[in-house]
Amino acid sequence: MSSLSASSEPQPTEHQSTEHQPTERRPARRRRDGFVPEPDRTDLAVRVTNLSVTYKTTFEKRPTLKQAVIRLGRGTRSVRRVEAIKNLSFEVRKGTTLGVIGANGAGKSTLLRTLAGILPPTEGHVETWGHASTMLALGVGFNNALTGRENIVLGGLASGLSKHEVQERADEIGRWAEEGSNSFIDRPMRTYSSGQAVRVGFSVGIHMQPDILMVDEALSTGDAGFRTRAAKALEELRQQSQAMFFVSHGMDSVRELCDDCIWLHQGELMMRGEPDEVISEYMQFCGLDEGSNSEEM
Ligand SMILES: Nc1ncnc2c1ncn2[C@@H]1O[C@H](COP(=O)(O)OP(=O)(O)OP(=O)(O)O)[C@@H](O)[C@H]1O
């Protein structure tokens, strides 16, 4: 399996700031934003400190009849805030496979996007040691007007590979994505089925050879052939990577794959511990007993 990113020694990355470089064991210095990083810890893959993420969306408020007359039918613009993650702190040691569970809207995908550097923290800090790759559902970041192959090439160029390297890898990534299916890689992505889009996103993710691997329900979409190949590729990557985050509603998959688990509820950390214990508490919280079917929660 080849790499889309130039290989380098894992260095801690602190999202939101370029000042923090705790590669040497030096006394921690206070930064301009007041954050004092702890001295470097070689056993850590990820550290999350007081992380909060708030989405802000603007929407048009429906006007009252009187306002509609005064404003000629136009509504007023309002801002809606959603606190998706609230003051979250935890550390993940190298070698851990961390399950992330919780109800719809709990903040699981938001956490993964923030760890992957796709979303900036609103408050707090995320530090990652090594290159993080994400296999989020439905290929976040793809341009749907371009073909799968063009998206792969653009992504490769953006990550600093030469044109020749990118071309070579694009062929390999495309072949992996299409295996066992009809050919779609040279069609615009807007024409893809959801399973085909996931195949491309997943293939890009596994060919990045990440140190920190994030998987968001990637296995649940796709046909049986794809799921078998994807599970095999994930298991291989899990053995090579420093840490894996696995977001899932499939409790059996979390039990099978993970050796540590966090449960989020409305953006807050409810519990962390052994997957069996955390899943059991979560099921009780949902009003289900141990005997209930926990495959999809
Ligand atoms: N782009 C966005 N803009 C505004 N609000 C958002 C956005 N994305 C997510 N949210 C909100 O943030 C909260 C957390 O969403 P998130 O997708 O992280 O939850 P989740 O635990 O992954 O849910 P699910 O299990 O349904 O996938 C939800 O209330 C959601 O509505």
The ligand as an ORCA input file, in Angstrom:
! r2SCAN-3c Opt
* xyz 0 1
  N     -22.681     21.886      9.585
  C     -23.459     22.001     10.673
  N     -24.102     23.163     10.930
  C     -24.887     23.302     12.035
  N     -25.084     22.329     12.939
  C     -24.465     21.140     12.732
  C     -23.633     20.913     11.593
  N     -23.161     19.640     11.657
  C     -23.684     19.107     12.787
  N     -24.464     19.990     13.425
  C     -25.170     19.795     14.706
  O     -24.197     19.461     15.691
  C     -24.675     18.449     16.557
  C     -23.725     17.272     16.534
  O     -23.772     16.694     15.239
  P     -22.837     15.448     14.831
  O     -23.007     15.227     13.370
  O     -21.457     15.666     15.339
  O     -23.533     14.275     15.674
  P     -23.289     12.695     15.595
  O     -23.113     12.223     17.004
  O     -22.208     12.355     14.640
  O     -24.714     12.223     15.066
  P     -25.166     10.946     14.181
  O     -25.076      9.739     15.084
  O     -26.589     11.271     13.860
  O     -24.289     10.865     12.985
  C     -26.091     18.129     16.078
  O     -26.998     18.845     16.876
  C     -26.129     18.619     14.647
  O     -27.418     19.032     14.275
*
